[in-house]
Amino acid sequence: MQSMTKLLMRKKQLKAILRMMDSEASFQTEEGRAYANLLVKVTLIQIQIDELQKETAP
């Protein structure tokens, strides 16, 4: 599993890309599929961050 700082940095990068994309794009377009793909990646990274926080919590 990656370190917390790397995960947070990657999440920040992906969220910046998401802000530049059209969130209303249809899933039938390439941009819509790319947006959905990035959204899934951000969610998975957040899950990894949450797991790391649970492991380090007393």
The 8 nearest C-alpha neighbors of each residue, nearest first, counted from 0:
[[1, 2, 47, 51, 3, 6, 48, 50],
 [2, 0, 5, 6, 3, 4, 47, 48],
 [1, 3, 5, 4, 6, 0, 51, 7],
 [2, 4, 6, 5, 7, 48, 1, 51],
 [3, 5, 7, 6, 2, 8, 1, 9],
 [6, 4, 8, 2, 7, 3, 9, 1],
 [5, 7, 3, 9, 4, 8, 10, 2],
 [6, 8, 10, 4, 9, 5, 3, 11],
 [7, 9, 5, 11, 6, 10, 4, 12],
 [10, 8, 12, 6, 11, 7, 5, 13],
 [11, 9, 7, 13, 12, 8, 41, 14],
 [10, 12, 8, 14, 9, 13, 7, 15],
 [13, 11, 9, 15, 10, 14, 8, 16],
 [12, 14, 16, 10, 15, 11, 17, 9],
 [13, 15, 17, 11, 16, 12, 10, 18],
 [16, 14, 12, 18, 13, 17, 11, 19],
 [15, 17, 13, 19, 14, 18, 12, 20],
 [16, 18, 14, 20, 19, 15, 13, 34],
 [19, 17, 15, 16, 20, 14, 21, 22],
 [20, 18, 16, 17, 15, 21, 14, 22],
 [19, 21, 17, 18, 22, 16, 34, 30],
 [22, 20, 23, 24, 19, 30, 31, 34],
 [21, 23, 24, 20, 34, 31, 17, 18],
 [22, 24, 21, 25, 31, 20, 26, 34],
 [25, 23, 31, 21, 22, 30, 26, 28],
 [24, 26, 31, 27, 28, 23, 30, 32],
 [25, 27, 31, 32, 28, 24, 29, 30],
 [26, 28, 25, 31, 29, 32, 24, 30],
 [29, 27, 31, 26, 30, 25, 32, 24],
 [28, 30, 32, 31, 33, 27, 26, 25],
 [31, 29, 33, 28, 32, 34, 24, 21],
 [32, 30, 26, 24, 25, 34, 28, 33],
 [31, 33, 35, 26, 29, 34, 30, 36],
 [32, 34, 30, 36, 31, 35, 29, 37],
 [35, 33, 31, 37, 32, 36, 30, 38],
 [36, 34, 38, 32, 33, 37, 31, 39],
 [35, 37, 33, 39, 34, 38, 32, 40],
 [38, 36, 40, 34, 39, 35, 41, 33],
 [37, 39, 35, 41, 36, 40, 34, 42],
 [38, 40, 42, 36, 37, 41, 43, 35],
 [41, 39, 37, 43, 42, 38, 44, 36],
 [42, 40, 44, 38, 39, 43, 10, 45],
 [41, 43, 45, 39, 40, 44, 38, 46],
 [44, 42, 46, 40, 45, 41, 39, 47],
 [43, 45, 47, 41, 46, 42, 40, 48],
 [46, 44, 48, 42, 43, 47, 49, 41],
 [45, 47, 43, 49, 44, 48, 50, 42],
 [48, 46, 44, 50, 45, 49, 51, 43],
 [49, 47, 45, 51, 46, 50, 44, 52],
 [48, 50, 46, 52, 47, 51, 45, 53],
 [51, 49, 47, 53, 52, 48, 46, 54],
 [52, 50, 54, 48, 53, 49, 47, 55],
 [51, 53, 49, 55, 50, 54, 56, 48],
 [54, 52, 50, 56, 51, 55, 49, 57],
 [55, 53, 51, 52, 56, 50, 57, 49],
 [54, 56, 52, 53, 51, 57, 50, 49],
 [57, 55, 53, 54, 52, 51, 50, 49],
 [56, 55, 54, 53, 52, 51, 50, 49]]
